[in-house]
């Protein structure tokens, strides 16, 4: 695997350090996304009023 990363970085014409840095940052992003998943805080509902106009109502979701 190390040899293939070196070959890939040579193919791109960059220092292998930048390829390793990119791989490490992607792994850290994956770990953080697993620890803190996205949770919506607001919910919207579209209704119509008496005159037929579309109204959007926003609700705060208590977690």
Predicted model as a PDB file, atoms N, CA, C, CB and O in Angstrom, pLDDT in the B-factor column:
MODEL        1                                                                  
ATOM      1  N   UNK A   1       0.816  -1.182   0.000  1.00 71.00           N  
ATOM      2  CA  UNK A   1       0.000   0.000   0.000  1.00 71.00           C  
ATOM      3  C   UNK A   1       0.870   1.260   0.000  1.00 71.00           C  
ATOM      4  CB  UNK A   1      -0.934  -0.010   1.198  1.00 71.00           C  
ATOM      5  O   UNK A   1       0.559   2.234  -0.686  1.00 71.00           O  
ATOM      6  N   UNK A   2       1.948   1.236   0.762  1.00 76.00           N  
ATOM      7  CA  UNK A   2       2.823   2.400   0.824  1.00 76.00           C  
ATOM      8  C   UNK A   2       3.452   2.697  -0.534  1.00 76.00           C  
ATOM      9  CB  UNK A   2       3.911   2.186   1.868  1.00 76.00           C  
ATOM     10  O   UNK A   2       3.611   3.856  -0.917  1.00 76.00           O  
ATOM     11  N   UNK A   3       3.805   1.640  -1.250  1.00 84.00           N  
ATOM     12  CA  UNK A   3       4.415   1.809  -2.566  1.00 84.00           C  
ATOM     13  C   UNK A   3       3.402   2.401  -3.553  1.00 84.00           C  
ATOM     14  CB  UNK A   3       4.954   0.457  -3.091  1.00 84.00           C  
ATOM     15  O   UNK A   3       3.756   3.239  -4.383  1.00 84.00           O  
ATOM     16  N   UNK A   4       2.150   1.964  -3.461  1.00 85.00           N  
ATOM     17  CA  UNK A   4       1.133   2.476  -4.388  1.00 85.00           C  
ATOM     18  C   UNK A   4       0.834   3.948  -4.112  1.00 85.00           C  
ATOM     19  CB  UNK A   4      -0.160   1.646  -4.282  1.00 85.00           C  
ATOM     20  O   UNK A   4       0.556   4.703  -5.044  1.00 85.00           O  
ATOM     21  N   UNK A   5       0.885   4.364  -2.851  1.00 80.00           N  
ATOM     22  CA  UNK A   5       0.683   5.777  -2.522  1.00 80.00           C  
ATOM     23  C   UNK A   5       1.840   6.611  -3.069  1.00 80.00           C  
ATOM     24  CB  UNK A   5       0.553   5.971  -0.989  1.00 80.00           C  
ATOM     25  O   UNK A   5       1.628   7.711  -3.579  1.00 80.00           O  
ATOM     26  N   UNK A   6       3.044   6.095  -2.965  1.00 84.00           N  
ATOM     27  CA  UNK A   6       4.204   6.806  -3.500  1.00 84.00           C  
ATOM     28  C   UNK A   6       4.111   6.934  -5.018  1.00 84.00           C  
ATOM     29  CB  UNK A   6       5.504   6.085  -3.107  1.00 84.00           C  
ATOM     30  O   UNK A   6       4.417   7.986  -5.579  1.00 84.00           O  
ATOM     31  N   UNK A   7       3.686   5.851  -5.683  1.00 86.00           N  
ATOM     32  CA  UNK A   7       3.531   5.892  -7.145  1.00 86.00           C  
ATOM     33  C   UNK A   7       2.432   6.875  -7.552  1.00 86.00           C  
ATOM     34  CB  UNK A   7       3.210   4.484  -7.694  1.00 86.00           C  
ATOM     35  O   UNK A   7       2.578   7.609  -8.530  1.00 86.00           O  
ATOM     36  N   UNK A   8       1.339   6.883  -6.799  1.00 83.00           N  
ATOM     37  CA  UNK A   8       0.241   7.799  -7.103  1.00 83.00           C  
ATOM     38  C   UNK A   8       0.685   9.255  -6.939  1.00 83.00           C  
ATOM     39  CB  UNK A   8      -0.968   7.507  -6.195  1.00 83.00           C  
ATOM     40  O   UNK A   8       0.346  10.109  -7.759  1.00 83.00           O  
ATOM     41  N   UNK A   9       1.444   9.529  -5.877  1.00 85.00           N  
ATOM     42  CA  UNK A   9       1.913  10.902  -5.677  1.00 85.00           C  
ATOM     43  C   UNK A   9       2.906  11.308  -6.761  1.00 85.00           C  
ATOM     44  CB  UNK A   9       2.559  11.050  -4.292  1.00 85.00           C  
ATOM     45  O   UNK A   9       2.916  12.462  -7.191  1.00 85.00           O  
ATOM     46  N   UNK A  10       3.731  10.381  -7.203  1.00 85.00           N  
ATOM     47  CA  UNK A  10       4.651  10.683  -8.312  1.00 85.00           C  
ATOM     48  C   UNK A  10       3.886  10.923  -9.606  1.00 85.00           C  
ATOM     49  CB  UNK A  10       5.659   9.538  -8.505  1.00 85.00           C  
ATOM     50  O   UNK A  10       4.284  11.757 -10.418  1.00 85.00           O  
ATOM     51  N   UNK A  11       2.786  10.191  -9.801  1.00 87.00           N  
ATOM     52  CA  UNK A  11       1.963  10.371 -10.982  1.00 87.00           C  
ATOM     53  C   UNK A  11       1.339  11.769 -10.994  1.00 87.00           C  
ATOM     54  CB  UNK A  11       0.872   9.293 -11.043  1.00 87.00           C  
ATOM     55  O   UNK A  11       1.236  12.406 -12.042  1.00 87.00           O  
ATOM     56  N   UNK A  12       0.923  12.238  -9.807  1.00 85.00           N  
ATOM     57  CA  UNK A  12       0.355  13.578  -9.706  1.00 85.00           C  
ATOM     58  C   UNK A  12       1.424  14.659  -9.725  1.00 85.00           C  
ATOM     59  CB  UNK A  12      -0.468  13.697  -8.445  1.00 85.00           C  
ATOM     60  O   UNK A  12       1.129  15.818 -10.020  1.00 85.00           O  
ATOM     61  N   UNK A  13       2.635  14.299  -9.419  1.00 88.00           N  
ATOM     62  CA  UNK A  13       3.730  15.265  -9.396  1.00 88.00           C  
ATOM     63  C   UNK A  13       3.788  16.057  -8.107  1.00 88.00           C  
ATOM     64  CB  UNK A  13       3.605  16.206 -10.552  1.00 88.00           C  
ATOM     65  O   UNK A  13       4.240  17.202  -8.106  1.00 88.00           O  
ATOM     66  N   UNK A  14       3.336  15.464  -7.002  1.00 88.00           N  
ATOM     67  CA  UNK A  14       3.368  16.136  -5.709  1.00 88.00           C  
ATOM     68  C   UNK A  14       4.197  15.314  -4.732  1.00 88.00           C  
ATOM     69  CB  UNK A  14       1.935  16.355  -5.162  1.00 88.00           C  
ATOM     70  O   UNK A  14       4.512  14.149  -4.977  1.00 88.00           O  
ATOM     71  N   UNK A  15       4.537  15.945  -3.633  1.00 86.00           N  
ATOM     72  CA  UNK A  15       5.281  15.279  -2.578  1.00 86.00           C  
ATOM     73  C   UNK A  15       4.367  14.267  -1.875  1.00 86.00           C  
ATOM     74  CB  UNK A  15       5.849  16.314  -1.564  1.00 86.00           C  
ATOM     75  O   UNK A  15       3.197  14.578  -1.649  1.00 86.00           O  
ATOM     76  N   UNK A  16       4.853  13.068  -1.520  1.00 84.00           N  
ATOM     77  CA  UNK A  16       4.011  12.079  -0.839  1.00 84.00           C  
ATOM     78  C   UNK A  16       3.436  12.586   0.486  1.00 84.00           C  
ATOM     79  CB  UNK A  16       4.808  10.823  -0.588  1.00 84.00           C  
ATOM     80  O   UNK A  16       2.418  12.076   0.953  1.00 84.00           O  
ATOM     81  N   UNK A  17       4.076  13.577   1.087  1.00 87.00           N  
ATOM     82  CA  UNK A  17       3.562  14.142   2.336  1.00 87.00           C  
ATOM     83  C   UNK A  17       2.131  14.646   2.172  1.00 87.00           C  
ATOM     84  CB  UNK A  17       4.464  15.283   2.815  1.00 87.00           C  
ATOM     85  O   UNK A  17       1.303  14.434   3.058  1.00 87.00           O  
ATOM     86  N   UNK A  18       1.824  15.310   1.052  1.00 87.00           N  
ATOM     87  CA  UNK A  18       0.495  15.886   0.840  1.00 87.00           C  
ATOM     88  C   UNK A  18      -0.560  14.806   0.647  1.00 87.00           C  
ATOM     89  CB  UNK A  18       0.508  16.817  -0.367  1.00 87.00           C  
ATOM     90  O   UNK A  18      -1.707  14.969   1.064  1.00 87.00           O  
ATOM     91  N   UNK A  19      -0.172  13.706   0.015  1.00 87.00           N  
ATOM     92  CA  UNK A  19      -1.111  12.606  -0.159  1.00 87.00           C  
ATOM     93  C   UNK A  19      -1.420  11.978   1.198  1.00 87.00           C  
ATOM     94  CB  UNK A  19      -0.543  11.546  -1.137  1.00 87.00           C  
ATOM     95  O   UNK A  19      -2.575  11.669   1.488  1.00 87.00           O  
ATOM     96  N   UNK A  20      -0.389  11.787   2.035  1.00 89.00           N  
ATOM     97  CA  UNK A  20      -0.609  11.236   3.371  1.00 89.00           C  
ATOM     98  C   UNK A  20      -1.460  12.180   4.218  1.00 89.00           C  
ATOM     99  CB  UNK A  20       0.734  10.967   4.067  1.00 89.00           C  
ATOM    100  O   UNK A  20      -2.334  11.729   4.958  1.00 89.00           O  
ATOM    101  N   UNK A  21      -1.215  13.463   4.116  1.00 92.00           N  
ATOM    102  CA  UNK A  21      -1.999  14.444   4.862  1.00 92.00           C  
ATOM    103  C   UNK A  21      -3.465  14.396   4.441  1.00 92.00           C  
ATOM    104  CB  UNK A  21      -1.432  15.857   4.653  1.00 92.00           C  
ATOM    105  O   UNK A  21      -4.355  14.463   5.289  1.00 92.00           O  
ATOM    106  N   UNK A  22      -3.718  14.282   3.159  1.00 91.00           N  
ATOM    107  CA  UNK A  22      -5.083  14.195   2.661  1.00 91.00           C  
ATOM    108  C   UNK A  22      -5.776  12.930   3.174  1.00 91.00           C  
ATOM    109  CB  UNK A  22      -5.091  14.222   1.130  1.00 91.00           C  
ATOM    110  O   UNK A  22      -6.940  12.985   3.570  1.00 91.00           O  
ATOM    111  N   UNK A  23      -5.087  11.809   3.171  1.00 91.00           N  
ATOM    112  CA  UNK A  23      -5.659  10.551   3.664  1.00 91.00           C  
ATOM    113  C   UNK A  23      -5.979  10.650   5.153  1.00 91.00           C  
ATOM    114  CB  UNK A  23      -4.691   9.379   3.407  1.00 91.00           C  
ATOM    115  O   UNK A  23      -7.045  10.210   5.584  1.00 91.00           O  
ATOM    116  N   UNK A  24      -5.084  11.213   5.930  1.00 95.00           N  
ATOM    117  CA  UNK A  24      -5.298  11.355   7.378  1.00 95.00           C  
ATOM    118  C   UNK A  24      -6.479  12.286   7.656  1.00 95.00           C  
ATOM    119  CB  UNK A  24      -4.020  11.895   8.069  1.00 95.00           C  
ATOM    120  O   UNK A  24      -7.288  12.001   8.539  1.00 95.00           O  
ATOM    121  N   UNK A  25      -6.590  13.384   6.923  1.00 97.00           N  
ATOM    122  CA  UNK A  25      -7.700  14.312   7.124  1.00 97.00           C  
ATOM    123  C   UNK A  25      -9.045  13.687   6.759  1.00 97.00           C  
ATOM    124  CB  UNK A  25      -7.480  15.571   6.305  1.00 97.00           C  
ATOM    125  O   UNK A  25     -10.047  13.957   7.421  1.00 97.00           O  
ATOM    126  N   UNK A  26      -9.083  12.871   5.733  1.00 96.00           N  
ATOM    127  CA  UNK A  26     -10.321  12.187   5.361  1.00 96.00           C  
ATOM    128  C   UNK A  26     -10.722  11.191   6.443  1.00 96.00           C  
ATOM    129  CB  UNK A  26     -10.161  11.469   4.006  1.00 96.00           C  
ATOM    130  O   UNK A  26     -11.905  11.076   6.762  1.00 96.00           O  
ATOM    131  N   UNK A  27      -9.761  10.473   7.011  1.00 96.00           N  
ATOM    132  CA  UNK A  27     -10.061   9.528   8.093  1.00 96.00           C  
ATOM    133  C   UNK A  27     -10.562  10.270   9.326  1.00 96.00           C  
ATOM    134  CB  UNK A  27      -8.815   8.691   8.446  1.00 96.00           C  
ATOM    135  O   UNK A  27     -11.507   9.817   9.973  1.00 96.00           O  
ATOM    136  N   UNK A  28      -9.947  11.404   9.663  1.00 96.00           N  
ATOM    137  CA  UNK A  28     -10.412  12.198  10.801  1.00 96.00           C  
ATOM    138  C   UNK A  28     -11.823  12.741  10.569  1.00 96.00           C  
ATOM    139  CB  UNK A  28      -9.447  13.355  11.067  1.00 96.00           C  
ATOM    140  O   UNK A  28     -12.637  12.760  11.493  1.00 96.00           O  
ATOM    141  N   UNK A  29     -12.117  13.178   9.356  1.00 94.00           N  
ATOM    142  CA  UNK A  29     -13.457  13.653   9.036  1.00 94.00           C  
ATOM    143  C   UNK A  29     -14.479  12.534   9.212  1.00 94.00           C  
ATOM    144  CB  UNK A  29     -13.505  14.200   7.604  1.00 94.00           C  
ATOM    145  O   UNK A  29     -15.562  12.770   9.747  1.00 94.00           O  
ATOM    146  N   UNK A  30     -14.156  11.338   8.775  1.00 94.00           N  
ATOM    147  CA  UNK A  30     -15.054  10.194   8.924  1.00 94.00           C  
ATOM    148  C   UNK A  30     -15.309   9.895  10.398  1.00 94.00           C  
ATOM    149  CB  UNK A  30     -14.470   8.956   8.224  1.00 94.00           C  
ATOM    150  O   UNK A  30     -16.446   9.621  10.782  1.00 94.00           O  
ATOM    151  N   UNK A  31     -14.270   9.942  11.226  1.00 94.00           N  
ATOM    152  CA  UNK A  31     -14.420   9.670  12.661  1.00 94.00           C  
ATOM    153  C   UNK A  31     -15.295  10.730  13.315  1.00 94.00           C  
ATOM    154  CB  UNK A  31     -13.042   9.617  13.354  1.00 94.00           C  
ATOM    155  O   UNK A  31     -16.172  10.397  14.111  1.00 94.00           O  
ATOM    156  N   UNK A  32     -15.074  11.998  12.994  1.00 92.00           N  
ATOM    157  CA  UNK A  32     -15.873  13.076  13.586  1.00 92.00           C  
ATOM    158  C   UNK A  32     -17.325  12.972  13.142  1.00 92.00           C  
ATOM    159  CB  UNK A  32     -15.300  14.453  13.202  1.00 92.00           C  
ATOM    160  O   UNK A  32     -18.225  13.183  13.956  1.00 92.00           O  
ATOM    161  N   UNK A  33     -17.579  12.654  11.884  1.00 90.00           N  
ATOM    162  CA  UNK A  33     -18.950  12.506  11.403  1.00 90.00           C  
ATOM    163  C   UNK A  33     -19.660  11.336  12.087  1.00 90.00           C  
ATOM    164  CB  UNK A  33     -18.959  12.310   9.885  1.00 90.00           C  
ATOM    165  O   UNK A  33     -20.870  11.396  12.306  1.00 90.00           O  
ATOM    166  N   UNK A  34     -18.940  10.293  12.421  1.00 91.00           N  
ATOM    167  CA  UNK A  34     -19.539   9.166  13.138  1.00 91.00           C  
ATOM    168  C   UNK A  34     -19.843   9.530  14.587  1.00 91.00           C  
ATOM    169  CB  UNK A  34     -18.611   7.949  13.089  1.00 91.00           C  
ATOM    170  O   UNK A  34     -20.846   9.080  15.141  1.00 91.00           O  
ATOM    171  N   UNK A  35     -19.003  10.326  15.194  1.00 91.00           N  
ATOM    172  CA  UNK A  35     -19.210  10.707  16.591  1.00 91.00           C  
ATOM    173  C   UNK A  35     -20.327  11.729  16.737  1.00 91.00           C  
ATOM    174  CB  UNK A  35     -17.923  11.263  17.182  1.00 91.00           C  
ATOM    175  O   UNK A  35     -21.079  11.684  17.710  1.00 91.00           O  
ATOM    176  N   UNK A  36     -20.447  12.647  15.791  1.00 87.00           N  
ATOM    177  CA  UNK A  36     -21.436  13.723  15.857  1.00 87.00           C  
ATOM    178  C   UNK A  36     -22.279  13.721  14.576  1.00 87.00           C  
ATOM    179  CB  UNK A  36     -20.739  15.104  16.057  1.00 87.00           C  
ATOM    180  O   UNK A  36     -22.031  14.524  13.677  1.00 87.00           O  
ATOM    181  N   UNK A  37     -23.267  12.830  14.484  1.00 85.00           N  
ATOM    182  CA  UNK A  37     -24.086  12.796  13.264  1.00 85.00           C  
ATOM    183  C   UNK A  37     -25.002  14.015  13.169  1.00 85.00           C  
ATOM    184  CB  UNK A  37     -24.926  11.512  13.222  1.00 85.00           C  
ATOM    185  O   UNK A  37     -25.252  14.695  14.164  1.00 85.00           O  
ATOM    186  N   UNK A  38     -25.487  14.276  11.981  1.00 82.00           N  
ATOM    187  CA  UNK A  38     -26.366  15.414  11.739  1.00 82.00           C  
ATOM    188  C   UNK A  38     -27.736  15.143  12.366  1.00 82.00           C  
ATOM    189  CB  UNK A  38     -26.501  15.691  10.216  1.00 82.00           C  
ATOM    190  O   UNK A  38     -28.323  14.084  12.145  1.00 82.00           O  
ATOM    191  N   UNK A  39     -28.240  16.095  13.143  1.00 82.00           N  
ATOM    192  CA  UNK A  39     -29.570  15.999  13.729  1.00 82.00           C  
ATOM    193  C   UNK A  39     -30.311  17.295  13.415  1.00 82.00           C  
ATOM    194  CB  UNK A  39     -29.500  15.740  15.276  1.00 82.00           C  
ATOM    195  O   UNK A  39     -29.849  18.374  13.786  1.00 82.00           O  
ATOM    196  N   UNK A  40     -31.454  17.203  12.735  1.00 80.00           N  
ATOM    197  CA  UNK A  40     -32.195  18.429  12.423  1.00 80.00           C  
ATOM    198  C   UNK A  40     -32.774  19.061  13.682  1.00 80.00           C  
ATOM    199  CB  UNK A  40     -33.318  18.135  11.424  1.00 80.00           C  
ATOM    200  O   UNK A  40     -33.193  18.358  14.602  1.00 80.00           O  
ATOM    201  N   UNK A  41     -32.796  20.386  13.719  1.00 87.00           N  
ATOM    202  CA  UNK A  41     -33.330  21.096  14.864  1.00 87.00           C  
ATOM    203  C   UNK A  41     -34.666  21.757  14.549  1.00 87.00           C  
ATOM    204  CB  UNK A  41     -32.340  22.132  15.338  1.00 87.00           C  
ATOM    205  O   UNK A  41     -35.408  22.109  15.467  1.00 87.00           O  
ATOM    206  N   UNK A  42     -34.983  21.930  13.290  1.00 89.00           N  
ATOM    207  CA  UNK A  42     -36.216  22.584  12.889  1.00 89.00           C  
ATOM    208  C   UNK A  42     -36.971  21.711  11.904  1.00 89.00           C  
ATOM    209  CB  UNK A  42     -35.929  23.959  12.278  1.00 89.00           C  
ATOM    210  O   UNK A  42     -36.372  20.950  11.145  1.00 89.00           O  
ATOM    211  N   UNK A  43     -38.304  21.829  11.925  1.00 91.00           N  
ATOM    212  CA  UNK A  43     -39.156  21.096  11.009  1.00 91.00           C  
ATOM    213  C   UNK A  43     -40.123  22.098  10.383  1.00 91.00           C  
ATOM    214  CB  UNK A  43     -39.920  19.932  11.739  1.00 91.00           C  
ATOM    215  O   UNK A  43     -40.603  23.000  11.070  1.00 91.00           O  
ATOM    216  N   UNK A  44     -40.410  21.957   9.109  1.00 92.00           N  
ATOM    217  CA  UNK A  44     -41.325  22.890   8.450  1.00 92.00           C  
ATOM    218  C   UNK A  44     -42.560  22.143   7.949  1.00 92.00           C  
ATOM    219  CB  UNK A  44     -40.618  23.617   7.278  1.00 92.00           C  
ATOM    220  O   UNK A  44     -42.501  20.964   7.599  1.00 92.00           O  
ATOM    221  N   UNK A  45     -43.669  22.863   7.925  1.00 92.00           N  
ATOM    222  CA  UNK A  45     -44.921  22.302   7.443  1.00 92.00           C  
ATOM    223  C   UNK A  45     -45.602  23.350   6.581  1.00 92.00           C  
ATOM    224  CB  UNK A  45     -45.841  21.854   8.623  1.00 92.00           C  
ATOM    225  O   UNK A  45     -45.768  24.490   7.014  1.00 92.00           O  
ATOM    226  N   UNK A  46     -46.003  22.981   5.356  1.00 94.00           N  
ATOM    227  CA  UNK A  46     -46.657  23.921   4.450  1.00 94.00           C  
ATOM    228  C   UNK A  46     -48.163  23.672   4.490  1.00 94.00           C  
ATOM    229  CB  UNK A  46     -46.105  23.780   2.994  1.00 94.00           C  
ATOM    230  O   UNK A  46     -48.629  22.545   4.322  1.00 94.00           O  
ATOM    231  N   UNK A  47     -48.911  24.754   4.718  1.00 92.00           N  
ATOM    232  CA  UNK A  47     -50.369  24.694   4.737  1.00 92.00           C  
ATOM    233  C   UNK A  47     -50.920  25.859   3.929  1.00 92.00           C  
ATOM    234  CB  UNK A  47     -50.914  24.724   6.194  1.00 92.00           C  
ATOM    235  O   UNK A  47     -50.173  26.721   3.465  1.00 92.00           O  
ATOM    236  N   UNK A  48     -52.235  25.870   3.770  1.00 92.00           N  
ATOM    237  CA  UNK A  48     -52.889  26.976   3.074  1.00 92.00           C  
ATOM    238  C   UNK A  48     -53.818  27.680   4.051  1.00 92.00           C  
ATOM    239  CB  UNK A  48     -53.674  26.475   1.820  1.00 92.00           C  
ATOM    240  O   UNK A  48     -54.494  27.041   4.857  1.00 92.00           O  
ATOM    241  N   UNK A  49     -53.840  28.991   3.969  1.00 89.00           N  
ATOM    242  CA  UNK A  49     -54.731  29.748   4.840  1.00 89.00           C  
ATOM    243  C   UNK A  49     -56.107  29.914   4.183  1.00 89.00           C  
ATOM    244  CB  UNK A  49     -54.119  31.129   5.169  1.00 89.00           C  
ATOM    245  O   UNK A  49     -56.378  29.304   3.149  1.00 89.00           O  
ATOM    246  N   UNK A  50     -56.964  30.729   4.777  1.00 89.00           N  
ATOM    247  CA  UNK A  50     -58.337  30.903   4.293  1.00 89.00           C  
ATOM    248  C   UNK A  50     -58.392  31.439   2.863  1.00 89.00           C  
ATOM    249  CB  UNK A  50     -59.094  31.841   5.214  1.00 89.00           C  
ATOM    250  O   UNK A  50     -59.279  31.072   2.092  1.00 89.00           O  
ATOM    251  N   UNK A  51     -57.468  32.282   2.524  1.00 90.00           N  
ATOM    252  CA  UNK A  51     -57.472  32.916   1.205  1.00 90.00           C  
ATOM    253  C   UNK A  51     -56.817  32.062   0.119  1.00 90.00           C  
ATOM    254  CB  UNK A  51     -56.769  34.244   1.284  1.00 90.00           C  
ATOM    255  O   UNK A  51     -56.798  32.459  -1.046  1.00 90.00           O  
ATOM    256  N   UNK A  52     -56.289  30.914   0.478  1.00 88.00           N  
ATOM    257  CA  UNK A  52     -55.641  30.030  -0.493  1.00 88.00           C  
ATOM    258  C   UNK A  52     -54.160  30.285  -0.644  1.00 88.00           C  
ATOM    259  CB  UNK A  52     -56.296  30.170  -1.823  1.00 88.00           C  
ATOM    260  O   UNK A  52     -53.521  29.691  -1.513  1.00 88.00           O  
ATOM    261  N   UNK A  53     -53.592  31.159   0.183  1.00 92.00           N  
ATOM    262  CA  UNK A  53     -52.154  31.422   0.131  1.00 92.00           C  
ATOM    263  C   UNK A  53     -51.404  30.316   0.863  1.00 92.00           C  
ATOM    264  CB  UNK A  53     -51.821  32.806   0.747  1.00 92.00           C  
ATOM    265  O   UNK A  53     -51.872  29.782   1.868  1.00 92.00           O  
ATOM    266  N   UNK A  54     -50.241  29.991   0.338  1.00 94.00           N  
ATOM    267  CA  UNK A  54     -49.425  28.945   0.969  1.00 94.00           C  
ATOM    268  C   UNK A  54     -48.618  29.555   2.112  1.00 94.00           C  
ATOM    269  CB  UNK A  54     -48.477  28.267  -0.072  1.00 94.00           C  
ATOM    270  O   UNK A  54     -47.940  30.568   1.939  1.00 94.00           O  
ATOM    271  N   UNK A  55     -48.704  28.920   3.285  1.00 94.00           N  
ATOM    272  CA  UNK A  55     -48.024  29.415   4.476  1.00 94.00           C  
ATOM    273  C   UNK A  55     -47.098  28.310   4.983  1.00 94.00           C  
ATOM    274  CB  UNK A  55     -49.052  29.849   5.583  1.00 94.00           C  
ATOM    275  O   UNK A  55     -47.490  27.146   5.055  1.00 94.00           O  
ATOM    276  N   UNK A  56     -45.879  28.681   5.329  1.00 93.00           N  
ATOM    277  CA  UNK A  56     -44.923  27.733   5.885  1.00 93.00           C  
ATOM    278  C   UNK A  56     -44.769  27.999   7.373  1.00 93.00           C  
ATOM    279  CB  UNK A  56     -43.556  27.829   5.163  1.00 93.00           C  
ATOM    280  O   UNK A  56     -44.469  29.117   7.791  1.00 93.00           O  
ATOM    281  N   UNK A  57     -44.978  26.954   8.168  1.00 91.00           N  
ATOM    282  CA  UNK A  57     -44.857  27.057   9.617  1.00 91.00           C  
ATOM    283  C   UNK A  57     -43.630  26.260  10.031  1.00 91.00           C  
ATOM    284  CB  UNK A  57     -46.149  26.541  10.347  1.00 91.00           C  
ATOM    285  O   UNK A  57     -43.448  25.120   9.604  1.00 91.00           O  
ATOM    286  N   UNK A  58     -42.780  26.871  10.872  1.00 92.00           N  
ATOM    287  CA  UNK A  58     -41.572  26.217  11.338  1.00 92.00           C  
ATOM    288  C   UNK A  58     -41.733  25.821  12.801  1.00 92.00           C  
ATOM    289  CB  UNK A  58     -40.348  27.134  11.151  1.00 92.00           C  
ATOM    290  O   UNK A  58     -42.205  26.604  13.626  1.00 92.00           O  
ATOM    291  N   UNK A  59     -41.325  24.575  13.108  1.00 88.00           N  
ATOM    292  CA  UNK A  59     -41.387  24.056  14.464  1.00 88.00           C  
ATOM    293  C   UNK A  59     -39.971  23.757  14.936  1.00 88.00           C  
ATOM    294  CB  UNK A  59     -42.280  22.788  14.540  1.00 88.00           C  
ATOM    295  O   UNK A  59     -39.141  23.271  14.168  1.00 88.00           O  
ATOM    296  N   UNK A  60     -39.706  24.048  16.191  1.00 87.00           N  
ATOM    297  CA  UNK A  60     -38.408  23.707  16.793  1.00 87.00           C  
ATOM    298  C   UNK A  60     -38.533  22.310  17.393  1.00 87.00           C  
ATOM    299  CB  UNK A  60     -37.976  24.766  17.893  1.00 87.00           C  
ATOM    300  O   UNK A  60     -39.423  22.058  18.206  1.00 87.00           O  
ATOM    301  N   UNK A  61     -37.653  21.409  16.998  1.00 83.00           N  
ATOM    302  CA  UNK A  61     -37.655  20.036  17.505  1.00 83.00           C  
ATOM    303  C   UNK A  61     -36.800  19.985  18.762  1.00 83.00           C  
ATOM    304  CB  UNK A  61     -37.127  19.030  16.429  1.00 83.00           C  
ATOM    305  O   UNK A  61     -35.615  20.316  18.719  1.00 83.00           O  
ATOM    306  N   UNK A  62     -37.387  19.574  19.877  1.00 75.00           N  
ATOM    307  CA  UNK A  62     -36.634  19.418  21.123  1.00 75.00           C  
ATOM    308  C   UNK A  62     -36.037  18.022  21.151  1.00 75.00           C  
ATOM    309  CB  UNK A  62     -37.539  19.664  22.374  1.00 75.00           C  
ATOM    310  O   UNK A  62     -36.755  17.026  21.067  1.00 75.00           O  
ATOM    311  N   UNK A  63     -34.726  17.959  21.268  1.00 60.00           N  
ATOM    312  CA  UNK A  63     -34.034  16.668  21.261  1.00 60.00           C  
ATOM    313  C   UNK A  63     -33.742  16.243  22.676  1.00 60.00           C  
ATOM    314  CB  UNK A  63     -32.732  16.736  20.444  1.00 60.00           C  
ATOM    315  O   UNK A  63     -33.161  15.179  22.893  1.00 60.00           O  
TER     316      UNK A  63                                                      
ENDMDL                                                                          
END                                                                             
